[in-house]
Amino acid sequence: MKIENKQLYEFIKDAELLKLEDLDLAYKESADGGIQLGEILLKKKLVDELKLRQLYAYILGVPFVDLSKEIIPSEVLHIVPEPIAKKYKIVAFEKSGQDLKVAMLNPEDIQTIDFIRKKTGLKIITCLTSESSIDVILKQYEKSLKAEFGDIIEKNSQEVSGDEKEDLEKVAQGLPIIRIVDTLIKHAILQGASDIHIEPDEKEVRVRYRIDGILHDAMTLPKQIKHGIIARIKVLSNLKLDEHRVPQDGRFKLEKDDIKISFRVSILPIFEGEKIVMRLLDETSKGLTLEKMGLTGNALEIIHRQIKKPNGMILVTGPTGSGKTTTLYTVMDILNTPEVNISTVEDPVEYRMPRVNQTQIYTKVGLTFAAGLRALLRQDPDIIMVGEIRDQETLEMAIPAALTGHLEPSTLLTNIAAATFPRIIDMGAEPFLVASTVNVIIAQRLVRKLCPDCKKEYKMTAKELEALNGNYDMASILEVIKNNSQTKGVVDSKAKWEEVVLYKAGGCERCGNEGYKGRSGIYEVLEVDAEMEKMISQKASTEEVEKKAREKGMLTMVEDGFIKAVNGITSIEEILRVTKE
């Protein structure tokens, strides 16, 4: 909304809504930090959201509605589909003839209003509301969805059984099973799931969603519909219906209601039938930046400096599910300009990137990482992304390519940055070649972010500190925090751990009572300079490399995690969960 800080300041001052000294301090802080005055007022709890939104409405000259206690009729609510409502923070709440009243956070968003008008064919009357009101109404979508799913199962479970090929083909194309699978997928999208697990059991079919890295039970389905569900997903993914003995992999895409999501499907035979895991890849989501991923300070500067080099390897390391591919794609997005030819070899291709030549590995016909890389070198590339360096053959192709003028972002499975060099050498590479090829190593994990609306402050007890000291050098970590630019002004230079304010998960409607919402990375970024090259050439141990890197200012993932914990981004529990070995 185009409400200038000065304008809001004058309205609040004239209305005498706050003490002038509090208002002046907040105004100065907003000016110094380039932050909206309203955000500062909410953060300092000088005004509640409802009153602030009412003031916005008065300034803009639009009606204000509080929907937090309203029950919207289903036929009105669903005029605006939930994916759109959730994405644009807009809900329909009243229809009269050809007039549709909608509540939104930004009534000046002409593009969204025009989109809803064209989609519905109705005259749109905008009202301003609060974020809490929007969240309440979005919950009503969820309730209606669950009811819809229950009705579908009850009415159609008898119609979607079958285990012969002829039956399966018929069932997979039938309306009942289509509705069941569509509703299951819709529910996952609305929950913000990254993966769907469909697991047949002796008496039922269990469905679980992975949300923010954690699996949650979503629902249980009658056993008799498992064949129908599997058949439908196989049809969507162009897989063999009559093959139940070997694993199968496929993909399909969903484009509807302004959403575009690719599904990567893996089917695995198990004792009770076939287990399905579907990875959801949102192709409409705005590209991430390194900053949004959680990279800050010196680590961020190093990466930006190293990706500007014309050649060498940029390695992202970590276990499965640590966000390596996301980091790789983010780096590629930065590098993707018209002046360079970018090619990739991936398994699988997770996201389509414009102007990038992406090659899918297909081992059945001999298209391995090594073979793909060999072919790409004849395509005049400037940048080659190798999805993963898995074996000696791929490594033997990657190193000469990096030495001969190609920049190579890639991933590798190691736990910490310093362990990367011994791992590559063990794979058969010469130490002097590794030293002259690798530019930077980014090791990472993903932690859940604390919900900003319900996180709770606390201070560590002596007993908790003693327990942590068993696994970490807490005194050293505290010194790092005191001297880090990201915690300047947050932790006193003389503070003890028992005096440091930390945060833990609460639980509210906005986060589904989980206490967490979204994820951030914790990192250690190791830059290879001349001194480090010499150590690698001499086969220095992991411990020696890490010691030298820390002397040069590298933060470990644990230290980066504790910095984020002190800043209220995540909790100590999350750091322990993802860094334990």
VEXROFI-425046 format. One record per residue (C-alpha): x, z, y; chain. Coordinates in steps of 0.5 Angstrom, whole numbers. Layout:
! residues N
     px     pz     py  ch
      X      Z      Y   A
...
***
This chain:
! residues 581
     px     pz     py  ch
      0      0      0   A
      2     -2      7   A
      2      5     10   A
      8      7     14   A
     11     14     14   A
     11     14     21   A
      3     12     21   A
      2     18     15   A
      6     23     19   A
      2     22     25   A
     -5     22     22   A
     -3     29     18   A
      0     32     25   A
     -6     30     28   A
    -11     33     23   A
     -6     39     22   A
     -6     39     15   A
      1     42     14   A
      5     46     18   A
      9     42     23   A
     16     45     21   A
     14     43     13   A
     12     36     15   A
     18     35     20   A
     23     37     14   A
     19     32      9   A
     19     26     14   A
     26     27     15   A
     28     27      8   A
     24     21      7   A
     27     17     12   A
     34     20      9   A
     33     18      2   A
     28     11      4   A
     23     15      0   A
     15     14      2   A
     13     20      5   A
      7     21      1   A
     12     22     -5   A
     16     27     -2   A
      9     31      0   A
      7     31     -7   A
     14     33    -10   A
     14     39     -6   A
      7     41     -7   A
      5     41      0   A
     -1     37     -1   A
     -5     35     -7   A
     -6     28    -10   A
    -13     28     -9   A
    -13     30     -1   A
     -7     25      0   A
    -11     19     -3   A
    -17     21      1   A
    -13     21      7   A
    -10     14      5   A
    -17     11      4   A
    -19     14     11   A
    -13     10     14   A
    -14      4     10   A
    -22      4     12   A
    -24      3      4   A
    -28      8      0   A
    -25     13     -4   A
    -28     15    -11   A
    -26     21    -15   A
    -28     19    -23   A
    -24     25    -26   A
    -31     28    -28   A
    -35     21    -29   A
    -37     18    -36   A
    -37     10    -35   A
    -42      6    -39   A
    -38      2    -44   A
    -41     -4    -42   A
    -39     -3    -35   A
    -32      0    -37   A
    -30     -6    -42   A
    -31    -12    -36   A
    -24    -10    -35   A
    -20    -10    -41   A
    -16     -4    -43   A
     -9     -8    -43   A
    -11    -10    -36   A
    -14     -4    -33   A
     -7      0    -36   A
     -2     -5    -33   A
     -5     -6    -26   A
     -8      1    -26   A
    -15     -2    -24   A
    -22      0    -27   A
    -29     -2    -27   A
    -34      4    -26   A
    -41      1    -23   A
    -44     -6    -23   A
    -50     -8    -19   A
    -52    -15    -20   A
    -46    -20    -18   A
    -43    -14    -15   A
    -37    -10    -19   A
    -34     -4    -16   A
    -27     -3    -18   A
    -23      3    -17   A
    -15      2    -16   A
     -9      6    -14   A
     -7      0     -9   A
    -14     -4     -6   A
     -9     -8     -2   A
     -7    -12     -8   A
    -10    -18     -7   A
     -7    -22    -13   A
    -10    -17    -18   A
    -17    -17    -14   A
    -17    -24    -15   A
    -15    -24    -22   A
    -21    -20    -24   A
    -25    -24    -19   A
    -24    -30    -23   A
    -24    -27    -30   A
    -31    -24    -29   A
    -34    -29    -24   A
    -37    -23    -20   A
    -36    -20    -13   A
    -31    -15    -13   A
    -32     -9     -9   A
    -25     -5     -8   A
    -25      3     -8   A
    -19      7     -8   A
    -18     13    -13   A
    -13     18    -15   A
     -8     17    -21   A
    -11     23    -25   A
    -18     19    -24   A
    -15     13    -27   A
    -12     17    -33   A
    -18     20    -35   A
    -22     13    -35   A
    -17     10    -39   A
    -18     16    -44   A
    -25     13    -45   A
    -22      7    -47   A
    -19     10    -53   A
    -25     14    -55   A
    -29      8    -55   A
    -23      4    -59   A
    -23     10    -64   A
    -31      9    -65   A
    -31      2    -66   A
    -25      2    -71   A
    -29      7    -75   A
    -35      3    -75   A
    -32     -3    -77   A
    -29      1    -83   A
    -35      4    -85   A
    -39     -3    -84   A
    -34     -8    -87   A
    -29     -4    -92   A
    -33     -6    -98   A
    -33    -14    -96   A
    -25    -14    -95   A
    -23    -12   -102   A
    -20    -17   -107   A
    -13    -18   -111   A
    -13    -25   -114   A
    -10    -31   -110   A
    -17    -35   -108   A
    -20    -28   -106   A
    -14    -26   -102   A
    -15    -33    -98   A
    -22    -32    -97   A
    -22    -25    -95   A
    -16    -26    -90   A
    -20    -31    -86   A
    -26    -27    -86   A
    -29    -24    -80   A
    -29    -17    -83   A
    -22    -16    -84   A
    -20    -20    -78   A
    -24    -15    -74   A
    -20     -9    -78   A
    -13    -12    -77   A
    -14    -14    -69   A
    -17     -7    -68   A
    -11     -4    -71   A
     -6     -8    -67   A
    -10     -7    -61   A
    -10      1    -62   A
     -2      0    -63   A
     -1     -4    -56   A
     -6      1    -52   A
     -2      7    -55   A
      5      4    -53   A
      8      3    -60   A
     14      0    -61   A
     13     -1    -69   A
      7     -1    -74   A
      8      2    -81   A
      2      0    -86   A
      4      4    -92   A
     -1      4    -98   A
     -1     11   -102   A
     -5     13   -109   A
    -11     14   -105   A
    -11     11    -99   A
     -7      7    -94   A
     -3     11    -88   A
     -2      7    -81   A
      3     10    -77   A
      6      8    -70   A
     13      9    -67   A
     12     12    -60   A
     18     13    -56   A
     22     13    -62   A
     18     18    -66   A
     13     16    -72   A
      6     19    -71   A
      0     19    -76   A
     -5     14    -73   A
    -10     13    -78   A
    -12     13    -86   A
    -16      7    -89   A
    -20      6    -95   A
    -15      4   -101   A
    -20     -2   -103   A
    -18     -6    -96   A
    -10     -6    -97   A
    -10    -12   -100   A
    -14    -15    -95   A
    -10    -12    -89   A
     -4    -15    -93   A
     -7    -22    -94   A
     -9    -22    -86   A
     -2    -20    -84   A
      1    -25    -89   A
     -3    -31    -86   A
     -2    -29    -79   A
      6    -29    -81   A
      6    -36    -85   A
      8    -32    -91   A
      7    -33    -98   A
      0    -30   -100   A
      1    -30   -108   A
      8    -27   -107   A
      8    -19   -109   A
     15    -18   -112   A
     20    -20   -107   A
     21    -18    -99   A
     18    -23    -94   A
     20    -23    -87   A
     16    -27    -81   A
     13    -27    -74   A
      7    -28    -70   A
      5    -28    -63   A
     -1    -25    -59   A
     -3    -28    -53   A
    -10    -25    -50   A
    -12    -22    -43   A
     -6    -23    -40   A
     -1    -20    -45   A
      4    -23    -49   A
      7    -20    -55   A
     11    -22    -61   A
     11    -19    -68   A
     16    -19    -72   A
     14    -17    -79   A
     17    -14    -85   A
     14    -14    -92   A
     17    -10    -98   A
     14     -9   -105   A
     14     -1   -107   A
     10      2   -112   A
      3      3   -109   A
      3     -5   -107   A
      7     -7   -101   A
      9     -4    -95   A
      9     -7    -88   A
     13     -6    -82   A
     11    -10    -75   A
     16     -9    -69   A
     12    -10    -63   A
     16    -14    -57   A
     13    -15    -51   A
     15    -21    -47   A
     11    -20    -41   A
     14    -14    -39   A
     19    -14    -33   A
     26    -15    -35   A
     30     -8    -35   A
     36     -6    -31   A
     42     -2    -33   A
     40      3    -28   A
     33      3    -31   A
     36      4    -37   A
     40     11    -35   A
     47      8    -33   A
     49     11    -27   A
     56     13    -23   A
     62     11    -26   A
     60      8    -32   A
     55      3    -29   A
     61      1    -24   A
     65     -1    -30   A
     60     -5    -34   A
     59     -9    -27   A
     66    -10    -27   A
     67    -12    -34   A
     62    -17    -35   A
     64    -21    -29   A
     71    -23    -33   A
     71    -30    -36   A
     73    -28    -43   A
     73    -22    -47   A
     69    -18    -52   A
     63    -13    -49   A
     61     -9    -55   A
     55     -4    -55   A
     55      1    -61   A
     51      6    -64   A
     46      7    -70   A
     40      3    -72   A
     34      4    -67   A
     39      7    -61   A
     37      1    -56   A
     43     -4    -57   A
     40    -10    -57   A
     36     -8    -51   A
     42     -7    -47   A
     45    -13    -50   A
     39    -17    -47   A
     40    -14    -40   A
     47    -16    -40   A
     45    -23    -42   A
     40    -23    -36   A
     45    -21    -31   A
     50    -26    -33   A
     44    -32    -34   A
     45    -36    -28   A
     45    -44    -28   A
     52    -44    -27   A
     54    -42    -34   A
     52    -45    -41   A
     50    -39    -45   A
     49    -39    -53   A
     47    -34    -58   A
     47    -33    -65   A
     42    -27    -67   A
     38    -24    -73   A
     33    -24    -71   A
     32    -27    -64   A
     28    -22    -61   A
     26    -24    -54   A
     26    -31    -52   A
     31    -32    -46   A
     30    -38    -41   A
     36    -43    -40   A
     39    -39    -46   A
     40    -43    -53   A
     38    -38    -58   A
     40    -39    -66   A
     37    -36    -71   A
     41    -34    -77   A
     38    -36    -84   A
     43    -34    -89   A
     39    -38    -95   A
     41    -45    -92   A
     48    -42    -90   A
     47    -41    -83   A
     51    -34    -82   A
     53    -31    -76   A
     60    -34    -78   A
     57    -41    -79   A
     53    -40    -73   A
     59    -38    -68   A
     63    -44    -71   A
     58    -49    -69   A
     57    -46    -62   A
     64    -47    -60   A
     63    -54    -61   A
     57    -54    -56   A
     62    -52    -50   A
     59    -45    -48   A
     61    -40    -43   A
     58    -34    -46   A
     57    -33    -53   A
     52    -27    -55   A
     53    -25    -63   A
     48    -21    -65   A
     52    -16    -69   A
     59    -17    -72   A
     58    -15    -79   A
     63    -17    -83   A
     71    -20    -83   A
     69    -27    -83   A
     65    -26    -76   A
     70    -22    -73   A
     75    -27    -75   A
     71    -32    -71   A
     69    -28    -65   A
     76    -26    -63   A
     79    -33    -62   A
     73    -35    -59   A
     74    -29    -54   A
     81    -30    -53   A
     80    -38    -51   A
     76    -37    -45   A
     69    -34    -48   A
     65    -28    -46   A
     62    -25    -52   A
     57    -19    -51   A
     56    -17    -58   A
     54    -10    -62   A
     57     -6    -68   A
     55      0    -72   A
     59      6    -70   A
     57     13    -67   A
     62     14    -61   A
     66      9    -57   A
     73     11    -59   A
     71     10    -66   A
     70      2    -65   A
     78      0    -65   A
     79      3    -72   A
     73      0    -75   A
     75     -7    -72   A
     82     -6    -75   A
     79     -4    -82   A
     75    -10    -82   A
     82    -14    -82   A
     83    -15    -75   A
     90    -15    -72   A
     91     -9    -67   A
     94    -13    -62   A
     89    -18    -62   A
     84    -12    -61   A
     87     -9    -56   A
     87    -16    -52   A
     80    -18    -53   A
     76    -12    -52   A
     74    -11    -45   A
     69     -5    -45   A
     65     -1    -51   A
     58      2    -49   A
     56      7    -54   A
     49     10    -53   A
     43     13    -56   A
     36     14    -54   A
     33     20    -51   A
     25     21    -50   A
     24     23    -42   A
     20     29    -40   A
     13     28    -38   A
     14     29    -30   A
      7     32    -30   A
      8     38    -35   A
     15     39    -36   A
     17     47    -35   A
     23     50    -32   A
     27     55    -36   A
     34     58    -36   A
     38     59    -42   A
     39     66    -46   A
     45     68    -48   A
     43     67    -55   A
     41     60    -54   A
     48     59    -51   A
     51     62    -57   A
     48     58    -62   A
     50     51    -57   A
     57     54    -57   A
     57     53    -65   A
     57     45    -64   A
     59     44    -57   A
     64     46    -52   A
     59     49    -47   A
     64     51    -42   A
     67     44    -41   A
     61     41    -41   A
     59     46    -35   A
     65     44    -31   A
     63     37    -32   A
     56     38    -29   A
     59     42    -23   A
     64     36    -22   A
     59     30    -23   A
     56     26    -17   A
     49     26    -21   A
     49     33    -20   A
     51     35    -13   A
     47     40    -10   A
     43     41    -17   A
     48     46    -20   A
     52     51    -16   A
     60     50    -17   A
     60     58    -19   A
     54     58    -23   A
     54     60    -30   A
     50     57    -36   A
     45     63    -35   A
     44     61    -28   A
     43     53    -29   A
     35     51    -29   A
     34     47    -35   A
     27     43    -37   A
     23     43    -43   A
     17     40    -46   A
     10     42    -44   A
      4     38    -46   A
     -2     34    -42   A
     -7     29    -42   A
     -2     24    -39   A
      3     24    -44   A
     -2     25    -50   A
      0     33    -50   A
      7     31    -53   A
     11     33    -47   A
     15     27    -47   A
     13     20    -44   A
     18     14    -44   A
     25     14    -46   A
     32     13    -43   A
     39     12    -45   A
     45     17    -46   A
     52     13    -46   A
     59     13    -46   A
     63      7    -43   A
     70      6    -45   A
     74      1    -41   A
     80     -2    -44   A
     86     -2    -39   A
     93     -3    -40   A
     95      4    -42   A
     89      3    -47   A
     91     -3    -50   A
     98      0    -51   A
     95      5    -55   A
     90      1    -59   A
     96     -4    -61   A
    100      2    -64   A
     94      4    -68   A
     92     10    -64   A
     87     15    -68   A
     80     16    -65   A
     81     23    -63   A
     87     20    -59   A
     83     14    -56   A
     78     19    -54   A
     82     24    -51   A
     86     19    -46   A
     79     16    -44   A
     76     22    -42   A
     83     24    -38   A
     81     17    -35   A
     74     20    -33   A
     70     17    -39   A
     63     22    -40   A
     61     23    -47   A
     54     22    -49   A
     53     29    -50   A
     56     30    -43   A
     51     25    -40   A
     46     28    -44   A
     47     35    -41   A
     47     32    -34   A
     40     28    -35   A
     38     35    -38   A
     40     39    -31   A
     37     33    -27   A
     30     34    -31   A
     30     27    -34   A
     30     30    -42   A
     31     36    -45   A
     37     40    -49   A
     33     39    -56   A
     33     31    -55   A
     40     31    -54   A
     41     35    -60   A
     36     31    -64   A
     40     24    -62   A
     47     27    -62   A
     47     31    -69   A
     51     27    -74   A
***
